[in-house]
Amino acid sequence: MFFQLLLLGGYAYAHFLQRFAPCRQVMMHCSLLGAVILVGIALFFVWGNPILPSADWRPENNLWPAWSVFRLLLVSIGAAYFLLAANTSLLQAWMHKADSSKSPYVLYIVSNTASLLALLGYPFLAEPFFALKTQAFLWSLGFIVYALLCALAARHVRDISASAVNQDAALGSSSPGWRRYLAWISLSACGVLVLMAITNQMTQDVPPVPFLWVLPLALYLLSYIVGFMDRLAIGKWNDVYLYILVVGCYLAWYLMEKGSVIGLIPQIAGYGLVLFSLCLFCHNGLYRRRPEPRFLTGFYLSISLGGVLGGIFVAIVSPVVFSHYWEYQISLVLAAVLAVFTVYADKKSMFHVVRHALWIPVLLLGFNVSRDAVEESGKSVYISRNFFGKVYVAKKAQMDNTVMSYELKHGHITHGLQIDHPIYRKYPTTYYTEKGGGGLAIVKHPKRRLGQPMHVGLLGMGIGTLAAHGQEGDVFRFYEINPEVINLATNSPWFTYVGDSKANVEVVCGDGRMAMEDDLKAGISKFDVLAIDVFSGDQVPVHIITKEAFGLYLELLEEDGLIAIHISNRYLDLAPVLKAAAGHYGLYSSLITTPKKGFSSQTTWVLMGRSERLVEKISPSGIGGEVSRLWTDDFSNLFSVLRK
């Protein structure tokens, strides 16, 4: 949403510049480019880097952190991106002024092709080899090169007189009507809605490797490149985008029905095809309705306005209005409705003859996606959505339907299960039994054997299952970033582990690492056990397992303390990363794998400690396999730990 909003600002600025003579435009734009470079130099002396903020700019408002994130982006790269956003439409307007015989729209294809190459190159050429600070300096250097190239391009238009421009405008056609503006805004909004909705849908249960953030953006740009080609707007290709749209809608429906049971690659490919087919329809529709070149800045301004509206709907409105990720279904229906209106307006389309009948498949699509949404709601006893995503409580029969259980789920991943029966209610389940790594670290710790009280830190709360291992005198301190998870674990009728625990349970709302840094400054008592379980779906917050993070953990850990890290993951193997961190700090480590049995889930933990005897006594297996490069706050590479 931030980038869409700044894109609107950049396009509005480019549109505003057209009020002035070319020489005045050049002077104003080059002056702003110079000012932004000076701002970057000033930020370098403040932050030590021209675009990477210092640590005191970290978002800290857990109830609604969107503003903190927006503010950080605005200060760090807002001004630079504002001018970069204006580049596409401004240079096309300048090209038309310099040579009105050539169509400037080809530059839009060139611009998006360059962006596509940069996106595809990042995870392979930048992220694996350069630290973040190095990347930031290279980006800043690239901006300076861009400013110089822009100044060179400006030389071609600075001497064009205002009278020549006015004379060219007098020969042109009339201004586009409000219907065209509305069509531009609607098609652009639908494209951005599709991009953001499918990205949200994809990343619920798929790890956030750079490829899975680059892929949707790359397909979005590719749809602009293909959609702005003349071939799809004339002759036998006239209706091809409609055929592709129908295939995309069917595939989207199939993924809603079967997406949770098919493999990773088919999921990614399916969502990618849906995104491309819907965006291709939207962007080809924009190209078909493009105005005369002298109106192109208004055209791009309308496109960016639509993008902002789509971004605001997904990023701001949807988490407040919807408990589910329903914008995915909404985007499908909206694209289908726009397709029908397109057929109504295009008398050359072979579908124009049966245009009234096209509402039937649109209504069927709307019915199916609405039915799926209602069925999904019916499977849950509670659903909530906020900035951190959607969580829901599912009711499930156990033990041959003799007792019921309640699960806390994020996407398709279970974050805790409790049996609704007096005998089994306090029994720890899933990943947190006494056979799992987290449970073993607590029940096998020397203080437990001696009957001494323990101080246990827990990053990630789930439903608070590990609190079931607490004894009288123990202090269990949970760190949880999502307020809704805290509410469900401590104040709901379905989960009572926290309330039933014999230990004194403390809960800190906030990012675990940041909250622990505050606790270290406040002089909190050191932990005997630190259990780390910070998953959202199958996503891993990288900053929790870096060299700097482990340095913090060790400062808060007793000499004979243990660190237990939950690394169960379908797609990533984090053991090599943790092995590298253990080697850096001279820790002894072991991999603990527990099979599925009864109410216990198949789970993998890594146990670490300073005492070789203590770690081996609990689990003597060690960690086999390769050691990855040590991850730091300045370097990580999720590609390197993808499971083969």
Residue, then its C-alpha position, 0 to 999 in steps of 0.5 A: m500500500f505504501f508503494q502504491l500510495l507513493l506511486l500515486g504521488g509520483y504520477a500526480y507530480a508528473h501530471f502537475l509538471q505538464r502545466f509548465a513549459p518543458c524548460r521549467q519542468v526540467m529545472m524543477h525535476c532536476s532540483l528535486l533529484g539533487a535535494v533527495i541525494l542531499v537528504g540521503i547524505a544527511l541520513f547517512f550521518v544520522w543512521g550510518n546508512p542512506i536508507l537503512p534506519s537505526a534501531d530506534w525506528r523499529p515499529e513497536n505498536n503491536l495493536w496496529p503497527a501499520w502506521s509505524v511501518f509506513r512512517l519508517l518507509l516514508v522517512s527512509i526511502g519515501a522521497a527517493y521512491f516518489l521521484l522514481a515513481a514519477n519517472t515512467s510517465l514523466l519520461q514518456a511525456w518528455m519523449h512525446k514532446a521531443d518527437s510526437s511521431k513516435s508512440p511513447y507507450v513502448l517505454y512502459i513496456v521497457s520500464n516494466t521489463a527492466s523492473l522484471l529483470a531486477l526483481l528476478g535478479y535480486p534473489f539470485l544475484a544480490e540477496p545470497f552474496f551481499a549484506l543488507k548494508t552493502q545492498a543499501f549502499l549499492w541502491s543509493l549509488g544506483f539512484i545517483v546514476y539514475a539522477l545523472l541519466c535523467a538529467l541527460a534525458a532532460r537535455h532533449v526537451r529543455d529547449i522545446s518552446a511552450s508554444a510548440v507544445n501548445q500547437d501540438a495540443a491544439l491538433g489533438s483529440s478531445s479529453p477522455g470522458w469520465r467513463r474512460y477515467l472510471a474504467w482506468i481506475s477500476l481495471s487498475a484497482c482490480g489488478v492490484l487487488v488480485l496481486m495483493a490478495i493472491t500474495n496473501q493467499m499464497t504466503q499463509d502456509v508457504p515460507p517467505v523465501p524471496f522467490l515467493w515475494v518476487l514471483p507475484l510481483a514478477l507475474y504482475l509486471l509480466s502481465y503489464i508487458v504482455g498486456f501493453m503489446d498491440r498483438l493482444a488488441i487486434g485481429k485474431w487475438n482480440d478475445v484471447y485474454l477473455y479465454i485466459l481469464v476463464v481458465g484463471c477463474y476455474l483454476a482459482w476455484y480448484l485451488m480453493e477446493k484442493g489447495s491444502v492437499i496438493g504439493l508446494i510446487p503445484q500450489i505456487a504454479g496454480y496461484g501464479l497462473v491465476l494471478f497472471s491471467l486476471c492481471l493480463f485481462c486488467h492490463n490489456g483492458l487498460y491498453r485498449r482504452r489508452p488515450e492520445p499521448r498528450f493525455l498519458t500523464g492523466f492516464y497513468l495518474s488514474i492507473s495509480l489511483g486505482g492501485v491505491l484504492g486496491g491497496i487500501f482495500v487489502a491492507i487497511v479495510s479488509p483486516v477491519v471488515f473481514s475475519h477471513y481473507w475474502e478479498y481473494q474471492i472478491s477479486l475473482v468476482l470483480a474481474a469477472v464482472l469487469a470482463v462482462f462490461t468489457v464485452y458490452a463495450d467491445k462490439k468487435s468481440m465474438f462474445h458481444v452477441v451473447r453478452h447478456a448470457l455472460w452474467i450466468p457464469v458470473l453469478l455461478l462463480g459468485f455463488n461458488v466462492s460465497r458458498d466456500a466462504v460460508e463453509e469455511s466459516g462453519k468449520s470454525v467456532y471463532i475467527s479473528r483477523n488483524f495486522f498479523g493475519k487470520v487465526y481461528v479456533a476449530k472444533k474437532a472430534q477425538m478418541d472415536n468421537t467420544v470427546m471433543s478438542y479445540e485447535l488454534k490454527h493459522g492457515h492450515i497450521t495447528h498452533g495448539l490443541q486442547i482436549d475438552h475433557p476433565i481427565y485430558r484437559k491439562y495434558p500437553t499435546t501436539y508439539y509440546t509434550e514431555k517427549g518433544g524438545g521444549g517439554l524435555a528441556i523443562v522436565k529434564h532440567p537439573k532444577r526440576r530433578l532437584g525440586q527447585p523453582m524454574h524461570v522459563g522464557l517462551l518466545g511464541m505463545g500459541i495456546g500456552t501449552l508449555a505452561a502445562h509443564g509448570q510447577e509450584g514456584d516456577v515462573f513462565r514468561f511468554y513473549e507473543i507479538n499477536p494480541e489476539v493469540i494472547n486473548l485466546a490463550t488467556n481469556s477464552p473458553w476453549f484454551t485453559y493451559v495458562g489458567d490451569s498452570k501451577a506456575n506463575v505465568e507472565v505474558v509480554c505483548g510484543d516482538g520477542r527479541m525486542a521485548m527481551e532486550d528491554d528485559l535485559k536492560a531492566g535486569i530481569s532474572k535469567f532463564d533456566v530454559l528458553a523455548i523458541d516457537v515463533f512460527s506463523g504458518d510455516q513462516v520463520p522470522v529470520h531476526i530470531i535466529t541470527k548471531e545477534a539474537f543468540g548473543l541476546y539469548l545467552e546474556l539472559l540464560e543461566e550458565d546451566g540453561l538450555i535453549a530449545i528451538h522448534i524448527s518443524n517445517r515442511y519446506l525449510d531445514l533450519a538445522p544447518v543455520l542453528k548448527a552454525a550459531a551453536g558453533h560460533y558461540g561454542l554451544y553444544s547442540s542436539l536435534i530432537t525428532t518426535p514421531k506422531k503418536g496419540f495427541s503428539s504431533q511429529t515435531t523437530w526441535v534443536l536443543m542448545g546449551r553450554s554444558e555438553r554433559l547436560v545436552e547429551k544427557i537429554s539427547p545425545s544425537g547431535i546435529g548431523g549434516e552441513v553447516s550453513r554460513l552464519w546468519t546475522d542481522d545483516f545477512s540471511n539466505l532462506f534459499s540455502v535452507l530450502r528442503k531438497 
